[in-house]
Amino acid sequence: MPQISQIAATYASQIFWLLITFGLLYFVVGRGMVTKIVATVDARESRIAGDLAAAEAARLQADRTEEAWRVEMEAARTAAAADTNAAKIQATQSAELQVKAADAELAERLGHHDLAIANAKAEALANLETVAAEVAQQLVAKLSGVQVSVDQAAHAVREVRAHG
C-alpha cells in the first residue's frame, strides 16, 4: 500500500505545517481577536455597571420625590383639615349670630304683640265697663222704673268689679 509508505515521508512536514498553522491561529485569534473580545466584554460590563448605578440613582431620586410628595400631601391634608375646621367654626358662629338676631327680632315682635294685646285688653275692658254701665242703667230703669245716670251706673259697676 502506497498510502502507508507516504505517511512516514510526509509525517514530519505535516506536523511542521500543523504547528505553524496552529501557532498563527493562536497569535491571530489569541492576540488579536481575544483582546478585542475582552475589551468588548469589559466595555459591556462597565456599561452595565454604569446603567445599574444610574438605575440606583434614579430609584433613590424617585424615593426622595415620593417622600417629598407624601410630605406635601400630608401638609395639604393638614391645611385642608384646618380650613375645614375654620369653616365649621365660622359657619357655627354665623349660625349663632343669625339665631341670636332671629331671637332678638322675635322678642321685639313678641313685645310689640304683647303691648298690642295689653292695649286691646285695656280697650276691651273699658268698652266692657261702658257696656256694663249702660246695661245696668237699662236694667234699673226696667226693673224699678228709676232713671239712673250713666255716671252712677258706671260707679256701681266699678264698685262691683272692685269688691267682687
C-alpha positions as CSV (number, residue, x, y, z in Angstrom):
1,M,0.0,0.0,0.0
2,P,1.5,3.1,-1.2
3,Q,-0.5,5.4,1.2
4,I,1.0,3.9,4.2
5,S,4.5,4.4,2.9
6,Q,3.8,8.1,2.2
7,I,2.7,8.7,5.8
8,A,6.3,8.3,7.0
9,A,7.6,10.7,4.4
10,T,5.0,13.3,4.9
11,Y,4.5,12.9,8.6
12,A,7.2,15.3,9.7
13,S,6.2,18.0,7.2
14,Q,2.5,17.7,8.2
15,I,3.4,18.1,11.8
16,F,5.5,21.1,11.0
17,W,2.8,22.8,9.0
18,L,0.2,21.9,11.7
19,L,2.3,23.6,14.3
20,I,2.8,26.7,12.0
21,T,-0.9,26.9,11.4
22,F,-1.9,26.4,15.0
23,G,0.7,29.0,16.0
24,L,-0.6,31.5,13.5
25,L,-4.1,30.8,14.6
26,Y,-3.1,31.2,18.2
27,F,-1.4,34.6,17.6
28,V,-4.1,35.9,15.3
29,V,-7.0,34.7,17.4
30,G,-5.4,34.8,20.8
31,R,-3.6,38.1,20.5
32,G,-5.8,40.0,18.0
33,M,-9.4,38.8,18.5
34,V,-9.4,37.8,22.1
35,T,-8.2,41.3,23.2
36,K,-11.0,42.8,21.2
37,I,-13.5,40.4,22.7
38,V,-12.1,41.1,26.2
39,A,-12.3,44.8,25.6
40,T,-15.9,44.5,24.4
41,V,-16.8,42.4,27.4
42,D,-15.1,44.9,29.7
43,A,-16.9,47.8,28.0
44,R,-20.2,45.9,28.3
45,E,-19.6,45.2,32.0
46,S,-18.7,48.8,32.7
47,R,-21.8,50.0,30.7
48,I,-24.0,47.5,32.7
49,A,-22.4,48.8,35.9
50,G,-23.0,52.4,34.9
51,D,-26.6,51.6,33.9
52,L,-27.1,49.8,37.3
53,A,-25.6,52.8,39.1
54,A,-27.8,55.2,37.1
55,A,-30.9,53.0,37.9
56,E,-30.0,53.0,41.6
57,A,-29.6,56.8,41.5
58,A,-32.9,57.1,39.7
59,R,-34.6,54.8,42.2
60,L,-33.1,56.9,45.1
61,Q,-34.3,60.1,43.4
62,A,-37.8,58.5,42.9
63,D,-37.8,57.6,46.6
64,R,-36.9,61.2,47.5
65,T,-39.5,62.6,45.2
66,E,-42.1,60.2,46.6
67,E,-41.3,61.1,50.1
68,A,-41.4,64.8,49.3
69,W,-44.8,64.2,47.6
70,R,-46.0,62.3,50.7
71,V,-44.9,65.2,53.0
72,E,-46.6,67.7,50.7
73,M,-49.8,65.7,50.6
74,E,-49.8,65.4,54.4
75,A,-49.3,69.1,54.7
76,A,-52.1,69.6,52.2
77,R,-54.3,67.3,54.2
78,T,-53.5,69.2,57.4
79,A,-54.1,72.5,55.7
80,A,-57.4,71.2,54.4
81,A,-58.5,69.9,57.8
82,A,-57.5,73.3,59.3
83,D,-59.5,75.1,56.6
84,T,-62.5,72.8,57.2
85,N,-62.4,73.4,60.9
86,A,-62.1,77.1,60.4
87,A,-65.1,77.0,58.0
88,K,-67.0,74.9,60.6
89,I,-66.3,77.4,63.3
90,Q,-67.2,80.3,61.1
91,A,-70.4,78.6,60.0
92,T,-71.3,77.9,63.6
93,Q,-70.6,81.5,64.6
94,S,-72.6,82.8,61.7
95,A,-75.5,80.5,62.5
96,E,-75.3,81.6,66.2
97,L,-75.4,85.2,65.1
98,Q,-78.4,84.5,62.8
99,V,-80.2,82.7,65.6
100,K,-79.4,85.5,68.1
101,A,-80.7,88.1,65.5
102,A,-83.8,86.0,64.9
103,D,-84.3,85.6,68.7
104,A,-83.9,89.4,69.1
105,E,-86.3,90.1,66.3
106,L,-88.9,87.6,67.6
107,A,-88.5,89.0,71.1
108,E,-89.1,92.5,69.8
109,R,-92.1,91.3,67.8
110,L,-93.4,89.5,70.8
111,G,-93.0,92.6,72.9
112,H,-95.0,94.6,70.3
113,H,-97.7,91.9,70.2
114,D,-97.8,91.8,74.0
115,L,-98.2,95.6,74.0
116,A,-100.9,95.4,71.3
117,I,-102.7,92.6,73.3
118,A,-102.5,94.7,76.5
119,N,-103.9,97.7,74.7
120,A,-106.6,95.7,73.1
121,K,-107.4,94.1,76.6
122,A,-107.5,97.5,78.2
123,E,-109.7,98.9,75.4
124,A,-112.0,95.8,75.7
125,L,-112.2,96.2,79.5
126,A,-113.0,99.9,79.0
127,N,-115.7,99.1,76.5
128,L,-116.9,96.3,78.7
129,E,-117.3,98.8,81.6
130,T,-119.2,101.2,79.4
131,V,-121.4,98.5,78.1
132,A,-121.9,97.1,81.6
133,A,-122.8,100.6,82.9
134,E,-125.3,101.0,80.0
135,V,-126.9,97.6,80.7
136,A,-127.1,98.3,84.4
137,Q,-128.8,101.7,83.7
138,Q,-131.3,100.0,81.4
139,L,-132.0,97.1,83.9
140,V,-132.5,99.5,86.8
141,A,-134.9,101.5,84.6
142,K,-136.9,98.5,83.5
143,L,-137.0,96.7,86.9
144,S,-137.5,99.6,89.3
145,G,-138.6,102.4,86.9
146,V,-135.9,104.8,88.3
147,Q,-133.8,106.7,85.9
148,V,-130.1,106.4,86.9
149,S,-127.4,108.5,85.2
150,V,-124.6,106.8,83.2
151,D,-122.1,108.1,85.7
152,Q,-124.0,106.5,88.6
153,A,-124.3,103.2,86.8
154,A,-120.6,103.2,85.9
155,H,-119.7,104.0,89.5
156,A,-121.8,101.0,90.6
157,V,-120.2,98.7,88.1
158,R,-116.7,99.8,89.2
159,E,-117.6,99.0,92.8
160,V,-118.9,95.6,92.0
161,R,-115.8,94.8,89.9
162,A,-113.5,96.0,92.7
163,H,-115.2,94.2,95.5
164,G,-116.5,91.2,93.6
